[in-house]
Amino acid sequence: MAKDSNPLSKSFIVDFEPIGRRIESDASDDLLTAAQNAGIQLISLCGGAGSCDSCRIRLVSGKLTPPTKEEKEIFNPQELKQGYRLACQAIPLSDVKIDVPPSSLTTPQRLQIEGQEISVEPDPVVVPVNVNLKPPTFDDLRADVSRIKQALETLGITSPMIGFPVLEGLSGQLRVQGWISRLALRGNEVVAVLPTDNHLHGLAVDIGTTKLAAYLVDLSSGKTLAKTGEMNPQISYGEDVVSRIAYTNANEDGRKVLQDKVVSAINSMVDDLCDEVQISREQIVDAVVVGNTAMHHLFAGLPVRQLGEAPFVPEISDGLDISSQSIGLALSAGAYVHLPPIIAGYVGPDQVAMLLATEAVERKRTVIALDIGTNTEISLITGDRVLCCSCASGPAFEGAHIHDGMRAAPGAIERLQIQPGEVRVYTVEGQPAVGICGSGILDAISQMLNEGLIDFRGMLQEDHPLIQSVDGKPVFLVVPASDSGNSRDVIITRKDVNEIQLAKGAIRAGIEVLLKEAKLSHADIEEIIVGGAFGTYLDIRSAIGIGMFPDLPHDRFRQVGNAAGMGAKQMLISSERRKVAEDIARKVEYLELTTHPDFMDEFMKAMNF
């Protein structure tokens, strides 16, 4: 490993993204050592000698030592200019943010892509039509497009169209296929020309602020053939939508950079999906993409400055159908991407998709539906009304802004029990503990409250035997260094407790404001639907215990996983479900919490335990 003597005996903060792990690292430690101390398992085939590129990382912000001779042999000048380095060779000279690609990790993060599904009758927007064309002769000199149009008109399709992206490869495809082809038809437009034995496929994508999920679907059967997930690479430019909007404001090409990042990641996932089921990209003839409003705009290449400025309005709220080719998404040449309608500046198509997937609106019950994340969307459905709000619950539930917080990667504490004389922890993949993720910190706070380690205000009780003093401040020692996976204590501080108070207080206040607007009480709630990755793994009893949710019977709660992704699949499979999604979006009454007269009072009440 590279080691330089550093005359400044100080330390720097190293922020490893998209893992969400921050560590205070000695000024003489290279990034590989810092990663190992943080419990991040980087590949190091050469043992830190700098002779391979297995520990490749990219500097996002901050300053590192100049590239070494070994790095100059591995990376070209353009790559070095883009920030690519070897973790074993680079030493921080300031606080730094580091992007760690999946290929450099020995173990992947856990991503939630599953969700509860309902049966939907296939009725796709794009349908197959087989044509048997007569090849041209000197007696029949009609153009190739004319042959296709006349064949379609014979089948009752009026004014058929073929766009330029399909035209570019049309003549060659018809001849290779022997003039017997399967056309993918979207209304009256041909979006792909395929062999007759090819099935038509669709792509559904959920763009989360932190994670991406993609699903490959057979459009004729509605069956999901393959699915995959990965971290949203935009996270290197900001862990929440506000910081990403700020990045686009500060950088002239910022919007294009963030669009390219997410489109490139989706293209990579499409490659994996196609490889898994042995099909070509040309067989993917339709796509539906959902996400919050900022993710929607950045994916489509729309401006986001106005989303960060009061009164936080989107550029467009209607559903959009855009050419996949126009944004660089590599599907069939003429494929379109459907973006469902937006509700408000901070409530996007992902909430529409969740309401669709769970049938929360259609069942005509009094239901609260939450998608918990860095930004939490909450809907209240009662009678014919759908009330909705968004609250900045912050990244604490992703493990960020927590002293030893991290995302749900191997070694993250995800469950915790305080028992007489001991603290029992359960980690992702059963690995030695190196930090604590969102569900773990929620469990911990609930247990600390029950066992008297904190009071109703969140103050750590210094006279409790499990509370220790570190640097003169009280902390809860969760895992001692001797038992951890990185030889460092895993602790919870007063600031950590406060971060959870802020997050849970915002969510509970949002619920209470919606109930007040509808003139309802807790007793009127028939069901609380909890979606999102964090919502999948949280313990409902712990959430009730800290006051994040109303104290209702456990059987009134339903955890639905990635409901937004499931809703995207429904809209992909069924044109009718797309219409239902449009209807849902039109029905929603949005409440802006920042200006609501009751929000601050409810928030202050909800801050206490």
PyMOL commands that set and color helices and strands:
alter all, ss='L'
color gray80, all
select helices_A, chain A and resi 31-37+69-74+77-81+102-104+144-154+164-176+233-237+241-250+254-277+281-283+293-300+305-308+325-327+349-358+395-398+428-430+438-450+481-483+494-518+522-524+533-537+540-545+554-556+563-573+575-587+593-595+599-607
alter helices_A, ss='H'
color red, helices_A
select strands_A, chain A and resi 11-17+21-26+56-61+84-86+96-99+126-132+161-162+180-186+189-194+201-207+211-218+224-231+284-291+320-323+336-339+367-371+376-382+385-391+412-419+422-427+435-436+467-470+473-479+490-493+527-531+557-561+588-590
alter strands_A, ss='S'
color yellow, strands_A
deselect
rebuild
show_as cartoon
